[in-house]
Amino acid sequence: MAALATKKLSATVGVEILDIDVERLLGDDDLPAQCLELLERHSVLLFRELHAGDDAQVAFARKLGPLARFPNYPNPHVMIISFDPDNPNAKYYPSNDYWHIDGAMDEVPAKASIMSAHVITDKGGETAFASTYAAYDSLSDPERERFADLQVIHRMARIQRLTYPNPAPEQESDWARWPDRVHPLVWTHLSGRKSLVFGASASHIVGMEPERGRALLDDLTARATAPDRVYKHTWSVGDMVIWDNTGLIHRACEFDRTLPRRMHRSTVVGEESIK
């Protein structure tokens, strides 16, 4: 197995995979396993200006694991992320501006996401990533002991209200379709590694006074997303990025939503619940 040429993207998260074209993406039998190993170590992989296209993206993503289906889109394994009025999920996408884990409201969160840029804006629209493994590793020993048994309620309405602070009854009814999830603050993975579980869906900490719990969650988020701990990717058309959804929080950065921006995302189904 030939070693992949890589370049670090930041001090704490991300590497760029060098010297890969679409032919090698699809034809190198060693590449999927190498990418999974690099994801475990670096959490974000960048294939710069790859121009893979939907079919190649899906074909490679399948080699990383089973894929989620998005039946409302032309390719059921590719969710189109845009604010086009006819996009069936556009009303939920403003919440992508806030730090989150994909599938925090699911019984088993996604394992990884693969996203390619098809249309970008001249200004803004970056995607920022921060490691929740690094967030745990940076805790003091007393904090690790204090946080070990804390449970956090994750609620769809919590993240949506950041965009829609005065929701209509039909919006509240829609959000209520997602049941609350109780996740530990500290996720002990099957690998033995530990990460923190927080983000904009985190409503409150079980058994803790609400203001105190909110302050703790906000403090952990602020520490994890300090500028020196974040990789912010500025997209070029054709870029493909893969991220380990189990060890990251991420967010979309501000841009003019009246301008076209279209990202195509495939999702590798999760393998372990948060415990």
N, C-alpha and C positions, 0 to 999 in steps of 0.2 A: 504494500500500500504506500504510494508516494505521498509525502507530506504536502499539505496545502500551504501555499504562500499566503500569509496574512499580514495585516497592518492594524495595530491598535487604533481604536477610534477615540478612546478617552481613558482616563486613569482607572476607572472602576467598571466600565461596561462597554462592550462592543468591539468587534473586529471586522475589518473589511477583508473579504475573500478575493484574492487577486488571480488574474489569469484564468478566469472562467468565462466561457461563452455558452450559448444555448446548446450547442452540440455536445460540449462536455457535461453540461448540467444534466442532460438526458442520457448520455452514453457512458459516463464514468460510474461503474457499479460500486466503487468505494466511497463516492462522494456523500450519499445520504448518511452513512454511519459516521463519517468524519464530521459532517455538519451537526449531527446530534451531539457528538462529543464536544464540539466547540460551543454549542449552545449551552451545555451544562457548565462550561467554564466561563463563558463570556456573555451569555444571555442575549446578545444581538449580533446578527450576521448581516453584512451589507454586500450585495452584489451590484456594483455601481454600473449604471447604464447598460444593463443586461438585455433589456427589450425582449423579455421572454414571451410575452403574450399569454392569454388565458390558458390555452391548451397545454403549453409547456409548463406553466406555473402549476396547473393541476396535476400534470403527470409527475412532476418532481415532488410536489407536496404529498402525493399518495405514497411515495417511498419513505416518507417520514412517519406515516401512520394513517389510520382511517380518517376521512374528511367529513366535516359537518355539511349538511345540505341546506341550501337557501332557495326554496322552491319558487320564490317570487322573482327570480332573476333569470336571464337567458341561459346562463351556465349555472346549474344548481349547486356547483361547488365554488362559485365566485360571488361574493357579496360586493356590490358596487357602492362605494361610499361617496356620496355626493349630495348636494342640496338641490338637485334638480326637482322641480315640483312633482314629477311623476315617480320619484323614487319612493317605494313603499315604506322605507324605514327612515326617511329624512327627518321626521319629527323627533327621533331619538338621538340623532347625531350631534346636536349641540352639547350633549353630555360628554362627548369625547374630549371636550376642552379641559376636563377636570381629570386629575390623576385617578386611574382606575386599573383594575384587573379585568380582562375580558371574561365574562361568564361568572362573575362573583355571585350572581343570583341563581346560578345553576347548581344542581346537586354535585356535579363534577365539572370544574372549570376547564376551559380549553387548555390543551397541552402547549400548542404553539400557533402562531399566526404568520402567514406569508403574505406580504402586501407589495404590490407594484404600483408605481406612479404612471398614470396614463395622461392626465391633464393636470398641470400645476399652475399656481399663481406666481406672479413676479415678486410678490412680497408676502411674507408670512406663510402659514400652512405647514410649518415644520412639524415633525413628530419627536417628542422628547421621551427619553427612557431613563429610569432609575432602578437600580437593583435593590430588591427587598431582601436578598441574601446579605448584601453589604450592609443594609439597614440593621439586620439582626447582629451581624458580626461587630458592628460599631457600638453596641450596647455595653454598658458597664456590667460587671458581675452582679451587683445588687439589682440592676434593672432586669437582667435575665431571670433572676429568681422571682422578682415581683410580678413579671409579666407572664410567667410560665403557665398559669392557670386561668388567665383572663379570657373571657368570651366576648365576642363583638357581634352585635346585630347588624346585618347588612340589609338594606331596604331600597327597593327600586325608587320609591318616592323621594328618598333622601337625595339621590344624585339628580333626579329630574327637576326637583324644586330649585336647584341652583340655577337652572335655565328658566323655569316657569314658576316664579315665587307665588303667583296667584292663580293656581290652576282651575280650570273649569271642572265641574263634576265628572264629565266624561273622561277627562284626563286622569283624574284620581281613580276612577273605575278601571281605566286601562292599566295604570301602574299596579293596581291591586291584583292583577292577574299573576304577578310574580310573587310567590310566597317569600316572607322574610327568611333569611338564612342566618344561622348561628355558626360563626367560624371562630376558631381559636385565634387569638392575636399572634401566637407563635405557631407556625406550621412546621411540624417535624415530618420531613419528606421520607419516602421510602428509601431514598439514598442515604438517609441519616443527616443530611444537611438541614439547617433550619432557616426559615425566612419569616418576615413579618407580613401580616395580612391586614391591610388597611386601604385607604383610598376614599373616593367621594361617595361610594355606596355605604360606607361604615356610618351607621346612625348613632349608636351609643354602646357603651360597655355594660354588660350585664352586671347588676348589683352595685354599680358605681353611680354616685350623684351625677346627673346629666352634665352640668357645667364642667365638673372635674374630668369626666370621661371625654367630653368634647375637647377640652384643653390638651389632654394627653394625646388623643388621636391627631390633633392639629400639630402638636409639637413633633410627633414622630414623622409625620408627613413632611414638615418643614425641614427636619434634619436630613431625611432621606433624599430630598430633592434640592438640597443646597447646590448652587451652580457647579461646584467642583465634583459633584457626584452624579451629574446628569450628562448624558449624551443627547444632544439635540441634532437631529438629522435634517439637513436642508435638501429637499428632494430635487432631483433632475428627472426628466421624463425617461422612463426605462429602468430606473432604479428598482431593485427588489430587495426587501428587507425581511428577514425572518427573526422573530423574537420568541424567547422562552416565556410564555405567559405565566408559568408557575413561579417565576423568580423575579418578576418585574412589576412595576406600575408604569403606565405610560399615559401620554396625553397628546392631543392635537393642539398646535399653537394657533393663535388668532390669525384670521385672514378675512378679506372682504367676501362674505358669502353670496354677494350678488354676482361675483365672478365665477366662471366655471373652474372646478377642481374635482378630479375624479380619480379615486384610488380603487384598486381591485384587490380584494382580500379573500384568501382561502384560510380555513381553520382546521388544524389537526385536533381531533377529538381528544379530550382529556383521558388520563389513565388512572388518576388517583384523586380521591376527594381530599378536602382540606381537613387535616386532623392534627 
